[in-house]
Amino acid sequence: MPQLRTLLTAVVGFALFCTQPAIGEAARQMLIVDELRSTITPTGLVDNRWFMPAEGAAAAKQDFTGTLVLQELEMGTDPAKFSSREVRGKDPRIFPAVSIAFFTDNGDLVPVSQDVIRYGSTKEGRSYWDVIVQPGRVWSESDDGDWSRASFPFALVHLLDGETHIGLATFLYNGAEVSNVRFQIVQQTAPSLVVDYFTAWGQVSARYELGNRDNLDMLKAAYAVERANLYPIKSWDELEAEVGADKLVKFESFMDQNDVLVSGLVFKGTLYLKPCKSAAGPMPYCDRMRFGVWSVTKSAAGAVALLRLAQKYGPDVFDAKIKDYVPITASHQGWDEVTFGNALDMATGVGFGTAKRDPNTIMDGNYEGYEGEYDAWFMAPSEEAKLIEGFKSPDLPWGPGEVARYRDQDIFLLGVAMDRYLKSKEGPAADIWSMLVNEVYRPIGVAHAPTVRTIEADGRLGQPLMAGGLYATLDDLAKIAQLYHDRGQHNGLQILHAGKIDELLYGTHQRGLPTGFQNQYGRTSYFRSFWNVVFRTPEGCLLYIPQMQGWGGNIVALMPNQITGIRLAKNWKDNGRVFDTGGMMRVGYRLGRFCQ
């Protein structure tokens, strides 16, 4: 997705609150039984704490093993009117009619699938939205009679897009039926096709389909492993107590705090999180929620997949030519010598930009001035349609590997080429995303990896976008970053190619091609999907810090001494503060003393 768009939007201000699930501090006053069972139409957001157990709550009276079947509903929203009332023929103000299968385990309400539940991206219904659901909780309260309560976090998404509108839902159940489901949308990452920043609420009719699942024991065992492998998380206050508040000042530099959703730092094997942000009070489930991280996907998925192929089949895969695996339909020969590595470097020598290269601007031709060409590719639903649009790009007057130009189209093409390369090695049933999940993510403890995919008319699973679209948790990002820090090794197993990682990790020499961007320390370069950002220590040591960056201000910075800075944000305006990570790097230096 383009990192720089200049659009006029009304930004919802979010308040600063804690990251961990919040427990109600008083007896329940809202979302009582009569309210959830009535035909009431909510008129706005309520404090998030009412979606969580009230004081004195006990264990649930029943397990929940079955499917929650929801109906379409027009949501109440702020703003009341959307700029994007119709997108791809669907209405983004309509909550989708989805069915969500759950089971309970040790007080958690666990979705059977954390992948994208398709609805808006199909021909069904009026709603634009698909849904991703994460684990929640079940409990009981003394005033609820025979009912138990459940709540869970979710995100409204779309299979072709990458934005996430993050919310909470709650309902009652008694083993035979369920109440209505109350929900609210209180947080989001940077928008795209739905240009509005919004909050939303509603109470939707629901039905319970009881199901005794034959594989319930297997699901519970897998969930137990997932919970056991979670990255250690503590609060920012605990880090301040350990190292001193003075070492942590200005972590987010000059970033507008209304645009920051959550940020944190991996230090000595623990992820320390700043307070989560929400429009409705303390944000429960922040550690479980999935965020659309946009172009962070290029480094967290695209580069990881190529590094896995290099480990399995040798580093020469970086020199494999795109044309040997994907038929080129372009009207020129600019693709003839383009390699997998060139595509990952954003240096294909093909694109819509100008011929100006001295100085180069990496965003030349990416979006502004070429919105029609980019949107035609982005909106193309199928793999074939995206390839056709991508090959309409003209040739530039230089060869591959010479100039970096930021193009989502090229990373998508790399993903297709990697998939077909894998099929050439392992047969037609092989799939690049399945390889990534089964051979990289799951071994390091990333149990789920929902992502944006193409939509295929024959119903087959589409090609992952790779240029963006990964819906990651904070836990996922910490683990993927740690795999890079560990040179691709985990628990003694070499998963990614160590030599290729050595070439891109932090060092005292500049790698990659000029971007036209710079900070107070020097010029930023681009190399293998990472932005190499300069940092100079007070002692004069010059370092290049590789950073995953995603549209909206999403950052995963890999600093020396296995320190990782993470920030998730929702700013889509063109200003230098969005990707200013000087504060993050200075905090990392105070804790780790780079170049010591």
SVG drawing of the C-alpha trace seen along z (x, -y; Angstrom):
<svg xmlns="http://www.w3.org/2000/svg" viewBox="-37 -18 70 55">
<polyline fill="none" stroke="black" stroke-width="0.4" points="0.0,0.0 1.3,-3.5 3.0,-4.9 2.3,-8.5 -1.1,-9.7 -2.3,-13.3 -6.0,-13.1 -8.3,-15.3 -9.9,-13.3 -11.5,-13.8 -9.3,-11.9 -11.0,-10.4 -9.0,-11.2 -8.3,-8.3 -7.6,-8.4 -4.7,-6.6 -5.4,-3.6 -3.9,-0.3 -3.1,2.6 -4.2,5.6 -7.8,6.9 -9.6,4.6 -11.8,6.0 -14.8,3.9 -14.3,2.1 -17.9,2.0 -21.1,4.0 -22.6,4.2 -24.6,1.1 -24.7,1.5 -25.3,4.3 -27.4,6.1 -29.5,9.2 -32.7,7.3 -30.8,4.9 -29.0,7.7 -32.2,9.6 -34.2,6.6 -34.7,5.0 -32.9,1.9 -31.0,-0.2 -27.8,-1.6 -27.2,-5.3 -23.4,-5.3 -20.3,-3.8 -20.2,-2.6 -17.1,-2.2 -15.2,0.9 -15.1,2.2 -18.8,3.3 -17.6,5.8 -15.5,7.5 -16.4,9.2 -17.9,7.1 -16.6,7.1 -17.3,10.5 -17.6,12.4 -17.2,16.2 -16.5,19.0 -19.0,19.5 -21.9,21.9 -21.7,23.6 -19.2,24.3 -19.8,22.8 -19.2,25.2 -21.0,24.3 -21.6,21.5 -22.8,17.9 -24.9,17.0 -25.2,13.2 -27.5,11.2 -26.8,8.1 -27.4,4.8 -26.9,1.1 -24.5,-0.2 -24.7,-3.5 -21.6,-5.4 -19.6,-8.6 -19.5,-10.3 -23.1,-9.6 -22.4,-9.8 -19.5,-8.2 -17.6,-9.6 -17.4,-6.0 -21.1,-4.9 -20.6,-2.4 -17.4,-0.5 -17.1,2.2 -20.9,2.3 -21.2,2.9 -22.1,0.7 -19.4,0.2 -22.0,-0.9 -23.6,2.6 -22.4,5.1 -21.9,8.5 -24.0,11.6 -21.2,14.0 -21.1,17.3 -18.4,17.8 -17.6,21.2 -16.2,21.1 -15.2,23.4 -14.3,22.7 -11.1,23.6 -10.0,22.6 -12.2,19.5 -11.3,18.4 -13.7,18.2 -11.7,19.5 -12.6,19.1 -12.1,22.2 -10.6,20.1 -8.6,16.8 -8.4,16.5 -10.5,14.0 -14.2,15.0 -15.4,13.9 -18.7,12.1 -18.2,8.7 -15.7,10.0 -18.3,12.5 -21.5,11.8 -23.6,12.3 -25.4,9.5 -25.0,5.8 -22.1,5.4 -18.6,4.5 -16.9,6.2 -15.3,9.5 -14.3,10.4 -11.4,11.7 -12.1,12.9 -9.6,13.4 -9.9,15.3 -12.1,13.7 -13.4,14.8 -16.4,16.5 -17.7,15.9 -20.8,15.6 -22.3,12.9 -24.6,13.3 -27.4,11.1 -27.6,12.9 -29.6,16.0 -28.8,19.1 -27.0,17.1 -23.2,17.1 -21.5,14.2 -18.9,14.1 -16.9,11.4 -14.4,11.4 -12.3,8.9 -12.7,8.8 -11.8,6.7 -13.8,5.6 -11.6,6.2 -11.9,6.8 -10.1,9.6 -8.7,7.2 -7.8,4.4 -5.6,4.1 -7.3,1.8 -8.6,3.0 -11.5,1.6 -11.1,3.1 -13.9,3.8 -15.4,5.8 -18.5,7.9 -20.5,9.5 -23.5,11.8 -25.2,14.1 -25.6,17.9 -27.2,20.7 -26.3,23.8 -29.5,23.7 -29.7,20.2 -27.9,16.8 -29.0,13.2 -28.4,10.5 -24.8,9.6 -23.7,6.1 -20.7,4.7 -18.7,1.6 -15.8,0.5 -13.4,-1.7 -10.1,-1.6 -8.6,-1.3 -5.4,-1.3 -4.9,-3.6 -7.9,-3.4 -7.8,-2.7 -10.9,-2.1 -13.1,-3.1 -11.5,-6.5 -13.4,-7.4 -12.0,-7.3 -15.0,-6.1 -16.4,-4.5 -19.5,-2.3 -21.9,-0.4 -25.0,1.9 -26.9,4.8 -27.4,7.6 -29.8,10.6 -28.0,13.9 -28.7,17.6 -26.8,20.4 -26.1,23.6 -24.9,26.2 -22.0,28.4 -20.2,31.3 -17.0,31.1 -15.2,34.4 -11.9,32.6 -12.5,30.6 -9.6,32.3 -7.2,31.4 -8.4,27.8 -7.9,27.4 -4.4,29.0 -3.4,26.6 -4.7,23.7 -2.8,24.7 0.4,24.8 -0.5,21.4 -1.0,19.8 2.2,21.5 4.2,19.9 3.1,16.3 5.8,13.7 6.3,12.4 4.5,9.1 4.8,6.5 3.7,2.9 5.7,-0.2 5.5,-1.2 7.4,1.9 10.2,1.1 10.4,-2.4 10.8,-0.9 13.6,1.3 15.6,-1.1 14.4,-4.6 11.9,-6.8 14.7,-9.2 16.0,-6.5 12.6,-6.1 11.6,-9.7 10.4,-10.7 10.1,-7.1 7.7,-8.1 9.7,-11.3 7.2,-13.9 4.5,-11.6 1.0,-12.9 -0.2,-10.8 -3.8,-10.8 -2.4,-8.7 -0.5,-6.1 -2.5,-3.0 0.0,-1.2 3.8,-1.0 6.4,0.9 9.9,2.3 11.3,5.8 14.1,5.7 15.9,8.7 13.3,11.1 10.2,9.3 7.8,7.1 7.1,3.9 3.9,2.2 2.8,-1.4 -0.9,-1.9 -3.3,-0.8 -5.6,-3.4 -9.3,-3.4 -12.3,-5.7 -14.2,-4.1 -11.9,-3.6 -9.3,-1.0 -8.8,1.3 -9.3,5.0 -7.6,7.7 -5.0,5.4 -2.4,8.2 -4.7,10.6 -6.0,8.2 -4.9,8.2 -3.8,5.1 -3.5,4.4 0.2,3.6 0.2,2.7 3.7,2.7 5.4,4.2 4.1,7.3 6.9,7.0 9.5,7.7 7.5,9.9 6.2,12.1 7.6,11.5 11.3,11.3 10.8,14.1 9.4,16.4 12.3,15.7 14.8,16.3 13.1,19.6 13.4,20.6 17.1,19.7 17.6,21.9 15.7,24.9 17.1,24.6 20.1,22.4 20.8,18.6 20.9,18.7 17.1,18.3 17.8,14.5 19.2,14.6 16.3,16.6 14.6,14.6 11.0,13.6 10.4,14.4 11.4,18.1 8.4,18.6 5.8,16.0 4.8,15.4 5.5,11.8 2.8,10.0 4.5,6.5 5.1,4.9 8.7,4.3 11.8,6.3 12.3,4.5 11.5,7.7 14.1,9.9 16.8,9.7 14.8,8.9 15.5,11.3 13.7,12.3 16.3,10.2 15.7,7.2 11.9,7.3 12.6,7.5 14.9,4.5 12.2,2.5 14.7,2.2 13.1,3.8 13.8,0.9 10.1,0.9 7.5,-1.6 5.3,-4.7 7.7,-7.2 9.9,-9.8 13.4,-9.3 14.9,-11.5 17.4,-9.5 19.9,-12.0 18.7,-12.6 16.3,-9.7 12.9,-9.7 11.8,-6.2 8.1,-7.2 8.4,-8.6 5.6,-6.9 4.2,-5.1 0.9,-6.8 0.7,-10.6 0.2,-11.4 -0.4,-7.7 -3.5,-7.0 -5.4,-5.5 -2.7,-3.0 -2.2,-2.0 -5.9,-1.8 -6.5,0.4 -3.9,2.8 -5.0,2.6 -8.7,3.1 -8.1,6.0 -9.6,9.0 -7.8,12.0 -4.2,13.1 -4.4,13.0 -6.1,9.5 -3.4,8.1 -0.6,9.5 -2.2,8.0 -2.4,4.6 1.1,4.9 2.6,5.6 1.1,2.4 3.9,0.5 6.4,-1.0 10.1,-0.3 12.4,-2.9 15.7,-4.0 17.9,-1.9 18.3,1.8 17.3,3.8 19.3,3.3 20.2,-0.3 17.4,-2.5 14.8,-1.9 11.2,-2.7 8.5,-1.8 6.0,0.5 3.5,2.9 3.0,4.4 6.6,5.8 6.3,7.4 3.0,9.1 4.8,10.3 7.6,11.7 5.0,13.6 3.6,15.2 7.1,16.1 8.0,17.6 4.8,19.6 5.6,21.0 9.2,21.6 8.0,23.6 5.6,25.6 8.5,26.4 10.3,28.0 7.5,29.6 4.6,30.1 1.4,28.3 -0.1,28.6 2.6,26.5 1.6,23.1 4.0,20.2 1.8,19.0 1.3,22.5 5.0,23.0 5.5,19.7 3.0,20.6 4.0,24.3 7.8,24.0 8.4,20.5 5.6,19.0 4.3,22.0 7.8,23.2 8.4,19.8 5.0,19.7 3.0,17.7 -0.1,19.9 -2.3,17.9 -1.5,15.7 -4.6,14.2 -3.7,12.1 -5.1,10.3 -5.5,12.5 -6.8,12.3 -10.4,13.3 -10.7,16.1 -13.8,16.8 -13.4,20.6 -13.4,20.4 -9.8,21.5 -7.7,19.9 -6.2,16.7 -2.6,15.6 -1.4,13.6 -0.7,10.0 2.7,10.1 3.1,6.3 0.7,5.7 -2.2,7.3 -0.8,9.3 -3.1,9.0 -0.6,9.4 -0.7,9.4 1.9,7.7 3.1,11.1 3.5,12.1 5.6,9.0 7.9,9.6 8.5,13.2 9.2,12.4 11.6,9.7 13.3,12.1 13.8,14.6 15.7,11.9 17.8,11.0 18.6,14.7 19.9,15.0 17.0,17.2 17.5,19.8 15.0,20.9 15.5,23.6 18.5,24.9 16.7,25.1 18.0,23.0 14.8,21.8 16.0,18.9 19.2,18.4 21.7,16.9 24.1,15.5 21.4,13.5 20.2,12.2 23.7,11.1 23.7,9.0 20.7,7.0 20.9,6.7 22.2,3.6 25.8,2.6 28.2,-0.2 28.0,-0.2 25.2,-1.4 23.3,1.2 20.8,0.8 19.8,-2.0 19.0,-5.7 15.4,-6.6 15.6,-10.4 14.6,-10.4 17.0,-11.3 17.0,-12.1 19.3,-14.2 22.0,-11.5 22.1,-10.8 20.3,-9.3 18.0,-6.4 18.4,-3.5 16.2,-0.6 17.4,3.0 15.5,6.3 12.2,4.8 13.8,3.0 14.4,-0.8 17.9,-1.3 17.7,-4.3 20.9,-6.0 21.7,-6.5 24.8,-8.1 25.7,-7.4 27.0,-10.2 30.4,-8.5 30.3,-9.0 29.5,-5.4 27.4,-5.4 24.8,-2.6 22.2,-1.6 19.1,-0.3 16.9,2.0 13.2,1.1 10.0,2.7 7.7,-0.2 4.0,-0.2 1.6,-2.9 0.1,-4.8 3.2,-4.9 3.6,-1.2 7.2,-0.5 9.2,2.6 12.8,1.5 15.6,4.1 18.2,2.6 21.5,4.1 21.5,6.2 18.2,7.9 16.2,4.8 13.1,4.3 11.0,1.1 7.3,1.5 4.8,-1.2 1.3,-0.7 -0.4,-3.9 -3.1,-5.2 -1.7,-8.4 -2.1,-8.5 -1.0,-12.1 2.2,-13.0 4.4,-14.4 7.9,-13.6 6.8,-12.8 5.1,-9.6 8.4,-7.7 10.7,-9.6 12.1,-6.9 15.0,-8.9 13.4,-8.8 12.9,-5.0 16.5,-4.5 17.8,-6.8 15.8,-4.9 17.3,-1.6 20.8,-3.1 20.3,-4.2 19.3,-0.6 21.7,1.3 24.7,-1.0 25.2,-0.3 28.7,0.1 30.1,0.7"/>
</svg>
